[in-house]
C-alpha cells in the first residue's frame, strides 16, 4: 500500500506527524510524507490512498483533493474535535486509526459540501456557532473537546440573534432573526454535537434554522444538539436541498468545519458521493 501522508502540525494535539508516519509503516505501508499545503506533490507521487492527520478543516480540504484525484481518503484524527472521524466510526486512538488507514479494505462514499470559499464535510454554520468557536479557541488548550460546549455556553450568555434569509433549492425556508443556521453534511460539529439526522451520502444538505426566541431556551437547544434531536423541536425549521442560499447580516462569518471563514457567500452546494473514505 503506497500512502501519501498529509499532516498538519497546527492541529489540536501536539505534532503527531512522526508518530503517524511510524505507525503507518509499522502496519506495512510504504509511506511518503508531504506538507499539508502541498497536496499536488502528494497526488503526483501516485499513492494508492491519501492519509490526512489533522483537524476537521484540513480533512475537508484534503478530501476535495483526494476526490479530484480519484484516490481513497483515510483519516488519522489529530485535531481537537475530530467530528468527521467520529461520524465515520474511526477510532481516536492513533495506532488503531493508522492500522485502518494502512490495511483497511472497507470504504464508504460520502458527499462533499462547498461554500464559495472552501469545502466542508461536516457543516457550515452561521449565528451562534461563530462566537462560540471564538470562545472555544481559547479554551481548547485547557479543556480539549470540552472547549466547544464551554464556548457555546459562554457565547449564548451574550450573543444576539442574527438576521437571516435561508432558501433551499429556490424556496424560502426562513427569513428573520435566528440564533443559528446549520447546513449539514455529516451533521457532526462542535466536538460532539449533531445536527442530525443527516445522511452524508444522499446528495443533499440538511438545513437547520433555530429561530430567535427566549435566551433561556438556548440551553434546551444546546442539549438537543448534543443529543442529535434539534430537528424535531418547536421553533426549528428544517429542510433538505442540493443548493442553499444563506444570506446573513452582521460580519458575515461562517463556522466551516471548525474554522472561521470570511467571504463565503451563497450558494452552498454539494457534490454527491465523491469522497471515498476508508472506514473501520
Helices and strands as residue ranges (DSSP letters): E 2-7, H 17-26, E 30-35, H 39-44, E 49-53, H 56-69, E 72-75, H 83-87, H 94-103, E 107-114, E 119-120, E 123-127, H 128-143, H 146-158, E 162-168, E 171-184, E 188-189, E 193-194, E 205-211, H 217-227, G 230-232, E 236-241, E 243-248, E 254-256, E 259-261, E 268-278
